[in-house]
Amino acid sequence: MLISDYKFLFCQKLEDKYSKEEVLNFFFLLIEHRLNLRRVDLALDRSLKLTSSDLEYFSQCLQELESHRPIQYIIGSTEFMDLDYKVTEAVLIPRPETEELINWIKQDFQDANKTLKILDIGTGSGCIPISLAKNFVNAEVHSIDVSSEALEIARYNAKANNVTIKFINKNILSVDKLDDTYDIIVSNPPYVRELEKVEISQNVLKHEPSLALFVDDNDPLVFYRKITQLAKDSLNEGGSLYFEINEYLGKETSDLIIVIGLKNIVLRKDIFERDRMIKANK
Ligand SMILES: C[S@@+](CC[C@H](N)C(=O)[O-])C[C@H]1O[C@@H](n2cnc3c(N)ncnc32)[C@H](O)[C@@H]1O
């Protein structure tokens, strides 16, 4: 079947569930993943065809998209800060707002050759430690996650992106003191309250790891409290703590950091004007 004809059927099948723009995006991602063809290749050669095994593959993908499985899990990869990452259901799909957090750290520590010691807490796919290791070429980067499945993916991604990171399998909530001291501690910990589940889309709820997302309504800042306490002891003098935060809890998170005793708190909004990031200094 001609790819251009199949595109029409593909879009029709998903039109009730996604916007037209999203469906086209899925289609071109799948074409690129399966056939290594870009959008421009299809425009230049209208005679390109799908084989029966391609059609079987696309039909399987359609079923998964209909059940709201994220496209990144279907193709098994995503892009973050211009690098490719393997992703499975064991890890959160890296988000654009996390790129803003990385860019903030890069702006603050402009000298990419500086010798820094960096700790990331809540590794997931490894997007934060890998981006930082890639930028700060002389940095020693450590990264902690409670999930051994997530660490397996992060190790793969570190190797594929040519960086060395020390990965540590630990439950941060059970740590009394960090083993090292650091210039930068950064974390995008779980922060979505159970009560916010109503705002979360089906694809996230059904497919992304709840361990990476949710916290108890009664103590939504549990990770921020623990990590700030650990950072207070383990940041080098003048060192910085960076968090991605729950957009509804900007003030509460700032107040908590002040009470624990860090200073120079800066609360930043993302490009959509939502409170999304906090920085503090020792
Ligand atoms: C919001 S995800 C962030 C993942 C990745 N850093 C990112 O930005 O895409 C939070 C991560 O924290 C990890 N995590 C959850 N509870 C933890 C705990 N008690 N100790 C350490 N890591 C934990 C999860 O496994 C998950 O990978």
The ligand as an SDF file (V2000), in Angstrom:
LIG
                    3D

 27 29  0  0  0  0  0  0  0  0999 V2000
    9.5500   12.4310   38.5340 C   0  0  0  0  0  0  0  0  0  0  0  0
   10.6110   11.0470   38.2350 S   0  0  0  0  0  0  0  0  0  0  0  0
   12.0060   11.8940   37.5480 C   0  0  0  0  0  0  0  0  0  0  0  0
   12.7990   11.0680   36.5970 C   0  0  0  0  0  0  0  0  0  0  0  0
   13.8640   11.8600   35.8160 C   0  0  0  0  0  0  0  0  0  0  0  0
   14.7870   12.5140   36.7030 N   0  0  0  0  0  0  0  0  0  0  0  0
   13.1870   12.8970   34.9260 C   0  0  0  0  0  0  0  0  0  0  0  0
   13.2860   14.0970   35.2140 O   0  0  0  0  0  0  0  0  0  0  0  0
   12.5710   12.5030   33.9100 O   0  0  0  0  0  0  0  0  0  0  0  0
   11.1030   10.6300   39.8660 C   0  0  0  0  0  0  0  0  0  0  0  0
   12.1030    9.4930   40.0090 C   0  0  0  0  0  0  0  0  0  0  0  0
   12.3190    9.2920   41.4290 O   0  0  0  0  0  0  0  0  0  0  0  0
   12.4390    7.9120   41.6880 C   0  0  0  0  0  0  0  0  0  0  0  0
   12.0550    7.6780   43.0950 N   0  0  0  0  0  0  0  0  0  0  0  0
   10.8030    7.5320   43.6110 C   0  0  0  0  0  0  0  0  0  0  0  0
   10.8650    7.3220   44.9330 N   0  0  0  0  0  0  0  0  0  0  0  0
   12.1860    7.3310   45.2670 C   0  0  0  0  0  0  0  0  0  0  0  0
   12.8940    7.1270   46.4810 C   0  0  0  0  0  0  0  0  0  0  0  0
   12.2330    6.9050   47.6300 N   0  0  0  0  0  0  0  0  0  0  0  0
   14.2530    7.1940   46.4730 N   0  0  0  0  0  0  0  0  0  0  0  0
   14.9170    7.4200   45.3030 C   0  0  0  0  0  0  0  0  0  0  0  0
   14.2920    7.6020   44.1210 N   0  0  0  0  0  0  0  0  0  0  0  0
   12.9530    7.5520   44.0910 C   0  0  0  0  0  0  0  0  0  0  0  0
   11.5080    7.2480   40.6970 C   0  0  0  0  0  0  0  0  0  0  0  0
   11.8730    5.8930   40.4900 O   0  0  0  0  0  0  0  0  0  0  0  0
   11.6880    8.1380   39.4710 C   0  0  0  0  0  0  0  0  0  0  0  0
   12.6720    7.6150   38.6230 O   0  0  0  0  0  0  0  0  0  0  0  0
  1  2  1  0
  2  3  1  0
  2 10  1  0
  3  4  1  0
  4  5  1  0
  5  6  1  0
  5  7  1  0
  7  8  2  0
  7  9  1  0
 10 11  1  0
 11 12  1  0
 11 26  1  0
 12 13  1  0
 13 14  1  0
 13 24  1  0
 14 15  1  0
 14 23  1  0
 15 16  2  0
 16 17  1  0
 17 18  1  0
 17 23  2  0
 18 19  1  0
 18 20  2  0
 20 21  1  0
 21 22  2  0
 22 23  1  0
 24 25  1  0
 24 26  1  0
 26 27  1  0
M  CHG  2   2   1   9  -1
M  END
$$$$
